[in-house]
Amino acid sequence: MSELVTGEAVVLEVRPARLPSRALALLLDLVVTVMVYMIVSFALLAATASLDEAAQIAMSIATFLLVLVGGPIAVETLSHGRSLGKMACGLRVVRDDGGPIRFRHALVRGAIGVVEILMTFGVVACISSLVSARGRRLGDVFAGTLVVRERVPAGQATAVPPPPPWLAGRFSELDLSAVPDGLWLAVRQYLTRMQHLDPRVGWNMAERLAADLAALTGTPAPREVPPAVYLAAVLQERQAREARRTFGGGYGAGAFAAGGGVPVAGFGAAPGGPGFPPPQPPVYGAPQAYGVGEHSGAPVSAAAASPAASQDTHSWGAPATDLPSQHAASEDTSRTERPGTGFVPPA
């Protein structure tokens, strides 16, 4: 598994294609290309039989360049990195940042491929692919591309927990252009693995990431929003902006089902995954019995009134000793243990 960082933190972990799968895809492409080249050559030979020898040689060179060199370049450009052999093997050529390749990438790959594949019978390409940590040949190195596997088992996909619906659109005005790719990678890895971290360690890590993210955006994180919730909401806003640029309107930070916190497919969160509970209004405690203590009427936090909400916040990385519910519970206990008025009725 290789970590491929994109500008929008959408694709972070990919499987680079290794030599066996790439060789099989290349073999299929070569078989198809050679068959097309032979058909075109025979057709041109029959059409140019009346020409002199120099003209026939020129036509042969032009056919070689157009079919064996220009053909793969055109196919990879139009299909965004998926030739016939790559489609059969489940491979795709992408840029180093995870985006689709363009004509210049396909041109560099095709031009260098003539030398390292056709002229050397693939020996140079095999050696460079074996030496490279991500299985790249020389054409990939010079073009800034990578061949990745598209068919990844679904069980290995890691979903990012969706933010709560009450935070939809709250961070739509943040300037995220100064946030580096490394920080987006760290945020996404934390959100996908925080359920397996120690609660106190996860809480401290979320605070550090939230502080770094707030410093780069120029806007402090809201005090009432936990760090993990803040990270998930900002990351979802980043992905929503990328979706709007890619697919047009209709994709935004508010693309969640109302009240359910279930994200729309495509935002990196699986239905039924962990979510964030909406903020609860303060709940007032029940009046205390006469002679036990004074009822101050102070509001009790929602976390103290609802143990489920406290457990959900704890599952998102908040340390148990720092939860406001325990502070409220200890304050309520101290009031309960306060001595009475001292009035003793006569016997």
C-alpha positions as a Markdown table, in Angstrom:
| # | Residue | x | y | z |
|---|---|---|---|---|
| 1 | Met | 0.0 | 0.0 | 0.0 |
| 2 | Ser | 1.4 | 3.4 | -1.0 |
| 3 | Glu | 0.4 | 6.8 | 0.3 |
| 4 | Leu | -0.6 | 9.0 | -2.6 |
| 5 | Val | -1.4 | 12.5 | -1.4 |
| 6 | Thr | -3.9 | 14.6 | -3.5 |
| 7 | Gly | -4.6 | 18.3 | -3.3 |
| 8 | Glu | -8.1 | 17.6 | -1.9 |
| 9 | Ala | -7.2 | 14.6 | 0.4 |
| 10 | Val | -9.5 | 12.3 | -1.5 |
| 11 | Val | -7.2 | 9.5 | -2.5 |
| 12 | Leu | -4.5 | 8.9 | 0.1 |
| 13 | Glu | -3.8 | 5.2 | 0.0 |
| 14 | Val | -3.4 | 3.3 | -3.3 |
| 15 | Arg | -2.0 | 0.1 | -4.6 |
| 16 | Pro | 0.8 | 0.6 | -7.1 |
| 17 | Ala | 0.8 | -1.9 | -10.0 |
| 18 | Arg | 3.7 | -4.3 | -9.9 |
| 19 | Leu | 5.7 | -5.8 | -12.8 |
| 20 | Pro | 3.5 | -9.0 | -13.4 |
| 21 | Ser | 0.2 | -7.1 | -13.9 |
| 22 | Arg | 1.9 | -4.3 | -15.9 |
| 23 | Ala | 3.6 | -6.8 | -18.1 |
| 24 | Leu | 0.3 | -8.6 | -18.8 |
| 25 | Ala | -1.4 | -5.3 | -19.6 |
| 26 | Leu | 1.4 | -4.3 | -21.9 |
| 27 | Leu | 1.4 | -7.7 | -23.7 |
| 28 | Leu | -2.4 | -7.3 | -24.4 |
| 29 | Asp | -1.8 | -3.7 | -25.7 |
| 30 | Leu | 1.1 | -4.8 | -27.9 |
| 31 | Val | -1.0 | -7.6 | -29.4 |
| 32 | Val | -3.8 | -5.3 | -30.3 |
| 33 | Thr | -1.5 | -2.6 | -31.6 |
| 34 | Val | 0.5 | -4.9 | -33.8 |
| 35 | Met | -2.7 | -6.4 | -35.3 |
| 36 | Val | -3.9 | -2.8 | -36.1 |
| 37 | Tyr | -0.4 | -2.0 | -37.5 |
| 38 | Met | -0.4 | -5.0 | -39.8 |
| 39 | Ile | -3.9 | -4.3 | -41.1 |
| 40 | Val | -3.0 | -0.7 | -41.8 |
| 41 | Ser | 0.3 | -1.6 | -43.4 |
| 42 | Phe | -1.3 | -4.1 | -45.8 |
| 43 | Ala | -3.9 | -1.6 | -46.7 |
| 44 | Leu | -1.4 | 1.1 | -47.4 |
| 45 | Leu | 0.9 | -1.3 | -49.3 |
| 46 | Ala | -2.0 | -2.2 | -51.6 |
| 47 | Ala | -3.0 | 1.5 | -52.0 |
| 48 | Thr | 0.6 | 2.7 | -52.7 |
| 49 | Ala | 1.8 | -0.1 | -55.0 |
| 50 | Ser | 2.1 | 2.3 | -57.9 |
| 51 | Leu | 4.4 | 4.7 | -56.0 |
| 52 | Asp | 8.2 | 4.5 | -56.0 |
| 53 | Glu | 10.3 | 2.9 | -53.3 |
| 54 | Ala | 11.1 | 6.2 | -51.5 |
| 55 | Ala | 7.4 | 7.0 | -51.1 |
| 56 | Gln | 6.6 | 3.6 | -49.8 |
| 57 | Ile | 9.4 | 3.8 | -47.2 |
| 58 | Ala | 8.1 | 7.2 | -46.1 |
| 59 | Met | 4.6 | 5.8 | -45.8 |
| 60 | Ser | 5.9 | 2.8 | -43.7 |
| 61 | Ile | 7.7 | 5.2 | -41.3 |
| 62 | Ala | 4.6 | 7.4 | -41.0 |
| 63 | Thr | 2.5 | 4.3 | -40.3 |
| 64 | Phe | 4.9 | 3.1 | -37.6 |
| 65 | Leu | 4.8 | 6.5 | -35.9 |
| 66 | Leu | 1.1 | 6.9 | -36.1 |
| 67 | Val | 0.0 | 3.4 | -35.1 |
| 68 | Leu | 2.7 | 2.1 | -32.7 |
| 69 | Val | 3.6 | 5.4 | -31.1 |
| 70 | Gly | 0.7 | 7.8 | -31.6 |
| 71 | Gly | -2.0 | 5.2 | -31.1 |
| 72 | Pro | -1.2 | 4.4 | -27.4 |
| 73 | Ile | -0.7 | 8.1 | -26.7 |
| 74 | Ala | -4.1 | 8.9 | -28.1 |
| 75 | Val | -5.8 | 6.0 | -26.3 |
| 76 | Glu | -4.3 | 6.9 | -22.9 |
| 77 | Thr | -5.2 | 10.6 | -23.4 |
| 78 | Leu | -8.8 | 10.0 | -24.3 |
| 79 | Ser | -9.4 | 7.3 | -21.7 |
| 80 | His | -7.5 | 9.1 | -18.9 |
| 81 | Gly | -4.9 | 6.5 | -18.5 |
| 82 | Arg | -6.8 | 3.3 | -19.3 |
| 83 | Ser | -5.8 | 1.3 | -22.3 |
| 84 | Leu | -7.4 | -2.0 | -23.4 |
| 85 | Gly | -4.8 | -4.0 | -21.5 |
| 86 | Lys | -5.0 | -1.9 | -18.4 |
| 87 | Met | -8.8 | -2.1 | -18.4 |
| 88 | Ala | -8.6 | -5.9 | -18.5 |
| 89 | Cys | -6.1 | -6.0 | -15.6 |
| 90 | Gly | -7.8 | -3.3 | -13.6 |
| 91 | Leu | -5.0 | -0.7 | -13.9 |
| 92 | Arg | -4.9 | 3.0 | -14.5 |
| 93 | Val | -2.2 | 5.6 | -15.1 |
| 94 | Val | -2.6 | 8.6 | -12.8 |
| 95 | Arg | -0.4 | 11.7 | -12.0 |
| 96 | Asp | 1.7 | 11.8 | -8.9 |
| 97 | Asp | -0.9 | 13.8 | -7.1 |
| 98 | Gly | -3.7 | 11.3 | -8.0 |
| 99 | Gly | -5.3 | 13.3 | -10.8 |
| 100 | Pro | -6.0 | 12.0 | -14.4 |
| 101 | Ile | -3.2 | 12.2 | -16.9 |
| 102 | Arg | -3.3 | 14.6 | -19.8 |
| 103 | Phe | -1.7 | 14.7 | -23.3 |
| 104 | Arg | 1.7 | 15.8 | -22.1 |
| 105 | His | 1.9 | 13.0 | -19.7 |
| 106 | Ala | 0.9 | 10.4 | -22.3 |
| 107 | Leu | 3.3 | 12.0 | -24.8 |
| 108 | Val | 6.3 | 11.6 | -22.5 |
| 109 | Arg | 5.3 | 8.1 | -21.6 |
| 110 | Gly | 4.9 | 7.1 | -25.2 |
| 111 | Ala | 8.1 | 8.7 | -26.4 |
| 112 | Ile | 10.2 | 7.1 | -23.8 |
| 113 | Gly | 8.3 | 3.9 | -24.2 |
| 114 | Val | 9.6 | 3.6 | -27.7 |
| 115 | Val | 13.2 | 3.4 | -26.4 |
| 116 | Glu | 12.7 | 1.3 | -23.2 |
| 117 | Ile | 10.0 | -1.0 | -24.6 |
| 118 | Leu | 10.1 | -1.3 | -28.4 |
| 119 | Met | 13.8 | -0.8 | -29.1 |
| 120 | Thr | 15.1 | -2.8 | -26.1 |
| 121 | Phe | 12.2 | -5.4 | -26.1 |
| 122 | Gly | 11.2 | -4.2 | -22.6 |
| 123 | Val | 14.4 | -5.0 | -20.8 |
| 124 | Val | 15.0 | -1.4 | -19.7 |
| 125 | Ala | 11.4 | -1.1 | -18.5 |
| 126 | Cys | 11.6 | -4.3 | -16.5 |
| 127 | Ile | 14.8 | -3.3 | -14.8 |
| 128 | Ser | 13.5 | 0.2 | -13.9 |
| 129 | Ser | 10.2 | -1.3 | -12.6 |
| 130 | Leu | 12.0 | -3.8 | -10.4 |
| 131 | Val | 14.3 | -1.1 | -9.0 |
| 132 | Ser | 11.6 | 1.4 | -8.3 |
| 133 | Ala | 9.8 | 1.2 | -5.0 |
| 134 | Arg | 6.4 | 1.9 | -6.6 |
| 135 | Gly | 7.1 | -0.1 | -9.8 |
| 136 | Arg | 7.6 | 2.8 | -12.1 |
| 137 | Arg | 9.4 | 2.6 | -15.4 |
| 138 | Leu | 11.5 | 5.5 | -16.9 |
| 139 | Gly | 8.5 | 6.9 | -18.7 |
| 140 | Asp | 6.6 | 7.2 | -15.5 |
| 141 | Val | 9.5 | 8.9 | -13.7 |
| 142 | Phe | 10.0 | 11.5 | -16.5 |
| 143 | Ala | 6.2 | 12.1 | -17.0 |
| 144 | Gly | 5.4 | 12.2 | -13.2 |
| 145 | Thr | 2.9 | 9.4 | -13.4 |
| 146 | Leu | 2.1 | 6.2 | -11.5 |
| 147 | Val | 0.2 | 3.1 | -12.6 |
| 148 | Val | -2.2 | 2.0 | -9.8 |
| 149 | Arg | -4.6 | -0.8 | -9.2 |
| 150 | Glu | -8.3 | 0.2 | -9.4 |
| 151 | Arg | -9.7 | -3.1 | -8.2 |
| 152 | Val | -9.1 | -2.9 | -4.5 |
| 153 | Pro | -11.0 | -5.3 | -2.2 |
| 154 | Ala | -13.9 | -3.4 | -0.6 |
| 155 | Gly | -13.0 | -4.8 | 2.9 |
| 156 | Gln | -9.8 | -2.9 | 2.9 |
| 157 | Ala | -11.4 | 0.5 | 2.2 |
| 158 | Thr | -11.3 | 2.9 | 5.2 |
| 159 | Ala | -14.2 | 5.3 | 5.6 |
| 160 | Val | -13.8 | 8.7 | 7.1 |
| 161 | Pro | -16.5 | 9.3 | 9.8 |
| 162 | Pro | -19.1 | 11.9 | 8.6 |
| 163 | Pro | -19.5 | 15.2 | 10.5 |
| 164 | Pro | -22.8 | 15.9 | 12.2 |
| 165 | Pro | -25.5 | 17.6 | 10.1 |
| 166 | Trp | -25.6 | 20.6 | 12.4 |
| 167 | Leu | -22.2 | 21.6 | 11.2 |
| 168 | Ala | -23.1 | 21.5 | 7.5 |
| 169 | Gly | -21.9 | 24.7 | 5.8 |
| 170 | Arg | -20.4 | 26.2 | 8.9 |
| 171 | Phe | -16.8 | 26.2 | 7.5 |
| 172 | Ser | -17.7 | 27.1 | 3.9 |
| 173 | Glu | -15.9 | 30.4 | 4.2 |
| 174 | Leu | -12.5 | 29.0 | 5.4 |
| 175 | Asp | -9.5 | 29.5 | 3.2 |
| 176 | Leu | -8.0 | 26.1 | 2.8 |
| 177 | Ser | -5.4 | 27.0 | 0.2 |
| 178 | Ala | -2.5 | 27.2 | 2.7 |
| 179 | Val | -3.0 | 23.8 | 4.2 |
| 180 | Pro | -0.3 | 21.4 | 2.9 |
| 181 | Asp | -1.0 | 17.9 | 1.7 |
| 182 | Gly | 0.9 | 16.3 | 4.6 |
| 183 | Leu | -1.5 | 17.8 | 7.1 |
| 184 | Trp | -4.6 | 16.6 | 5.2 |
| 185 | Leu | -3.0 | 13.2 | 5.2 |
| 186 | Ala | -2.5 | 13.3 | 8.9 |
| 187 | Val | -6.0 | 14.4 | 9.5 |
| 188 | Arg | -7.6 | 11.7 | 7.4 |
| 189 | Gln | -5.4 | 9.0 | 8.9 |
| 190 | Tyr | -6.3 | 10.2 | 12.4 |
| 191 | Leu | -10.1 | 10.2 | 11.6 |
| 192 | Thr | -10.0 | 6.7 | 10.2 |
| 193 | Arg | -7.9 | 5.2 | 13.1 |
| 194 | Met | -9.0 | 7.1 | 16.1 |
| 195 | Gln | -11.4 | 4.4 | 17.2 |
| 196 | His | -8.3 | 2.2 | 17.8 |
| 197 | Leu | -6.3 | 4.8 | 19.8 |
| 198 | Asp | -6.2 | 5.4 | 23.5 |
| 199 | Pro | -8.9 | 8.0 | 24.4 |
| 200 | Arg | -6.4 | 10.4 | 26.0 |
| 201 | Val | -3.8 | 10.0 | 23.2 |
| 202 | Gly | -6.5 | 10.4 | 20.6 |
| 203 | Trp | -7.8 | 13.6 | 22.2 |
| 204 | Asn | -4.3 | 15.1 | 22.4 |
| 205 | Met | -3.6 | 14.3 | 18.8 |
| 206 | Ala | -6.9 | 15.8 | 17.7 |
| 207 | Glu | -6.1 | 19.0 | 19.6 |
| 208 | Arg | -2.7 | 19.3 | 18.0 |
| 209 | Leu | -4.1 | 18.7 | 14.5 |
| 210 | Ala | -6.9 | 21.1 | 15.1 |
| 211 | Ala | -4.5 | 23.8 | 16.3 |
| 212 | Asp | -2.3 | 23.3 | 13.2 |
| 213 | Leu | -5.3 | 23.4 | 10.9 |
| 214 | Ala | -6.7 | 26.6 | 12.5 |
| 215 | Ala | -3.3 | 28.3 | 12.3 |
| 216 | Leu | -3.0 | 27.7 | 8.6 |
| 217 | Thr | -6.6 | 28.7 | 7.8 |
| 218 | Gly | -6.3 | 31.9 | 9.9 |
| 219 | Thr | -9.6 | 31.2 | 11.7 |
| 220 | Pro | -9.6 | 29.7 | 15.3 |
| 221 | Ala | -11.5 | 26.5 | 15.9 |
| 222 | Pro | -14.9 | 27.0 | 17.7 |
| 223 | Arg | -14.6 | 26.3 | 21.4 |
| 224 | Glu | -17.9 | 24.5 | 21.6 |
| 225 | Val | -16.9 | 22.0 | 18.8 |
| 226 | Pro | -14.7 | 19.0 | 19.9 |
| 227 | Pro | -11.4 | 18.8 | 18.0 |
| 228 | Ala | -12.3 | 15.5 | 16.2 |
| 229 | Val | -15.6 | 16.9 | 15.1 |
| 230 | Tyr | -13.9 | 20.1 | 13.8 |
| 231 | Leu | -11.3 | 18.0 | 11.8 |
| 232 | Ala | -14.1 | 15.9 | 10.3 |
| 233 | Ala | -16.2 | 18.9 | 9.3 |
| 234 | Val | -13.3 | 20.8 | 7.7 |
| 235 | Leu | -12.1 | 17.7 | 5.8 |
| 236 | Gln | -15.6 | 17.1 | 4.5 |
| 237 | Glu | -15.8 | 20.8 | 3.4 |
| 238 | Arg | -12.5 | 20.2 | 1.5 |
| 239 | Gln | -14.0 | 17.1 | -0.2 |
| 240 | Ala | -17.2 | 19.0 | -1.0 |
| 241 | Arg | -15.3 | 21.7 | -2.8 |
| 242 | Glu | -13.5 | 19.1 | -4.9 |
| 243 | Ala | -16.8 | 17.4 | -5.7 |
| 244 | Arg | -18.3 | 20.8 | -6.8 |
| 245 | Arg | -15.4 | 21.5 | -9.1 |
| 246 | Thr | -15.5 | 18.0 | -10.6 |
| 247 | Phe | -19.3 | 17.3 | -10.9 |
| 248 | Gly | -20.7 | 20.8 | -10.8 |
| 249 | Gly | -23.5 | 22.0 | -8.5 |
| 250 | Gly | -25.4 | 19.9 | -6.1 |
| 251 | Tyr | -22.5 | 18.7 | -4.0 |
| 252 | Gly | -21.7 | 20.7 | -0.9 |
| 253 | Ala | -21.1 | 20.6 | 2.8 |
| 254 | Gly | -24.8 | 20.2 | 3.3 |
| 255 | Ala | -25.2 | 17.0 | 1.3 |
| 256 | Phe | -26.4 | 15.0 | 4.2 |
| 257 | Ala | -29.7 | 13.5 | 5.1 |
| 258 | Ala | -31.6 | 15.7 | 7.4 |
| 259 | Gly | -31.5 | 14.5 | 11.0 |
| 260 | Gly | -29.8 | 11.3 | 10.3 |
| 261 | Gly | -26.2 | 12.3 | 9.8 |
| 262 | Val | -25.9 | 9.9 | 6.9 |
| 263 | Pro | -23.7 | 11.3 | 4.1 |
| 264 | Val | -24.4 | 11.2 | 0.4 |
| 265 | Ala | -22.5 | 8.4 | -1.3 |
| 266 | Gly | -19.1 | 9.6 | -2.5 |
| 267 | Phe | -18.1 | 11.7 | 0.5 |
| 268 | Gly | -15.9 | 9.0 | 2.0 |
| 269 | Ala | -18.1 | 7.8 | 4.8 |
| 270 | Ala | -20.0 | 4.6 | 4.8 |
| 271 | Pro | -23.6 | 4.5 | 5.9 |
| 272 | Gly | -23.9 | 3.3 | 9.4 |
| 273 | Gly | -20.4 | 4.5 | 10.3 |
| 274 | Pro | -19.6 | 6.5 | 13.4 |
| 275 | Gly | -21.1 | 10.0 | 13.6 |
| 276 | Phe | -21.3 | 12.9 | 15.8 |
| 277 | Pro | -24.4 | 13.6 | 17.9 |
| 278 | Pro | -26.1 | 17.0 | 17.5 |
| 279 | Pro | -25.8 | 19.5 | 20.5 |
| 280 | Gln | -28.4 | 18.9 | 23.2 |
| 281 | Pro | -30.1 | 21.8 | 25.0 |
| 282 | Pro | -29.4 | 22.1 | 28.8 |
| 283 | Val | -31.5 | 19.9 | 31.0 |
| 284 | Tyr | -32.5 | 21.0 | 34.5 |
| 285 | Gly | -32.2 | 18.5 | 37.2 |
| 286 | Ala | -35.0 | 17.3 | 39.4 |
| 287 | Pro | -35.7 | 19.3 | 42.6 |
| 288 | Gln | -34.0 | 17.9 | 45.7 |
| 289 | Ala | -35.8 | 16.5 | 48.7 |
| 290 | Tyr | -36.4 | 18.9 | 51.6 |
| 291 | Gly | -33.8 | 18.7 | 54.3 |
| 292 | Val | -31.1 | 17.2 | 52.0 |
| 293 | Gly | -29.7 | 20.3 | 50.3 |
| 294 | Glu | -30.7 | 23.5 | 48.5 |
| 295 | His | -31.9 | 23.3 | 44.9 |
| 296 | Ser | -30.0 | 26.0 | 43.1 |
| 297 | Gly | -31.8 | 25.5 | 39.7 |
| 298 | Ala | -28.4 | 25.4 | 37.9 |
| 299 | Pro | -28.7 | 23.6 | 34.5 |
| 300 | Val | -27.2 | 20.2 | 34.1 |
| 301 | Ser | -25.2 | 19.5 | 30.9 |
| 302 | Ala | -26.7 | 17.3 | 28.2 |
| 303 | Ala | -23.8 | 14.9 | 28.6 |
| 304 | Ala | -24.7 | 14.4 | 32.3 |
| 305 | Ala | -28.3 | 13.9 | 31.6 |
| 306 | Ser | -27.7 | 11.5 | 28.7 |
| 307 | Pro | -25.1 | 8.8 | 29.4 |
| 308 | Ala | -25.3 | 7.7 | 25.7 |
| 309 | Ala | -24.1 | 11.1 | 24.5 |
| 310 | Ser | -21.2 | 11.0 | 27.0 |
| 311 | Gln | -20.2 | 7.5 | 25.8 |
| 312 | Asp | -20.4 | 8.7 | 22.1 |
| 313 | Thr | -18.1 | 11.7 | 22.9 |
| 314 | His | -15.7 | 9.4 | 24.7 |
| 315 | Ser | -15.6 | 7.1 | 21.6 |
| 316 | Trp | -14.5 | 10.0 | 19.5 |
| 317 | Gly | -11.2 | 10.4 | 21.4 |
| 318 | Ala | -12.1 | 12.6 | 24.3 |
| 319 | Pro | -10.4 | 11.5 | 27.6 |
| 320 | Ala | -12.7 | 10.4 | 30.3 |
| 321 | Thr | -11.3 | 12.8 | 32.9 |
| 322 | Asp | -11.9 | 15.9 | 30.6 |
| 323 | Leu | -15.6 | 15.3 | 29.8 |
| 324 | Pro | -17.9 | 18.0 | 31.0 |
| 325 | Ser | -20.4 | 15.4 | 32.1 |
| 326 | Gln | -18.1 | 14.3 | 34.9 |
| 327 | His | -17.5 | 17.8 | 36.0 |
| 328 | Ala | -21.2 | 18.4 | 36.2 |
| 329 | Ala | -21.7 | 15.1 | 38.0 |
| 330 | Ser | -19.0 | 15.9 | 40.6 |
| 331 | Glu | -20.6 | 19.4 | 41.1 |
| 332 | Asp | -24.0 | 17.8 | 41.6 |
| 333 | Thr | -22.6 | 15.3 | 44.0 |
| 334 | Ser | -21.0 | 18.0 | 46.1 |
| 335 | Arg | -24.3 | 19.8 | 46.3 |
| 336 | Thr | -26.0 | 16.5 | 47.4 |
| 337 | Glu | -23.5 | 15.9 | 50.2 |
| 338 | Arg | -23.9 | 19.5 | 51.5 |
| 339 | Pro | -25.3 | 19.5 | 55.1 |
| 340 | Gly | -28.9 | 20.4 | 55.7 |
| 341 | Thr | -30.2 | 23.5 | 57.5 |
| 342 | Gly | -29.7 | 22.0 | 60.9 |
| 343 | Phe | -33.4 | 22.3 | 61.8 |
| 344 | Val | -34.5 | 19.3 | 64.0 |
| 345 | Pro | -38.2 | 19.0 | 64.6 |
| 346 | Pro | -39.3 | 18.5 | 68.3 |
| 347 | Ala | -39.8 | 14.9 | 69.4 |
